[in-house]
Amino acid sequence: MKDAYSNLLVKNSLTPAARTTSTNGTAVDRAEDSSMFQDALVVIPVGTVTDGTHTFEVQDSDDNSSWAAVADTYLQGSEPAVTSSTDETVYEIGYKGLKRYVRVITTVTGSPSTGGVYAAQVVLANPRTAPVVRN
């Protein structure tokens, strides 16, 4: 099947929330339910940021335990540093790496009192086995 519903799966790495501190996102398994997704797109919807700088980083791992920043060579687009002047935006980053696990982390600087509202989802695409299983 070549429709989007059968070939895409969206997983949260950072659940939507207001944040004032740095946070490690939840791991997203590209082998979810044996689908073996070959492509991934990180989507970061940012709401209102009142203070602080919120810098996003995509990390990957072979074993869901040892994490490292993804080299720019394996990313399409750039990882944003969001402030009150660059909020209310949806940022997208393509992942071209080969590691099984992907997550998004955010580093917050500037000692914000109210921070910012945002999330990070990983859109898994192009599974070897379709349709994808939804849990």
Secondary structure, 3 states (H helix, E strand, C coil): CCCHHHHEEEEEEEEEEEECCCEECCCEECCHHHCCEEEEEEEEEEEEECCCEEEEEEEEECCCCCCEECCHHHEECCCCEECCCCCCEEEEEEECCCCCEEEEEEEEECCCCCCEEEEEEEEEEEECCCCCCCC
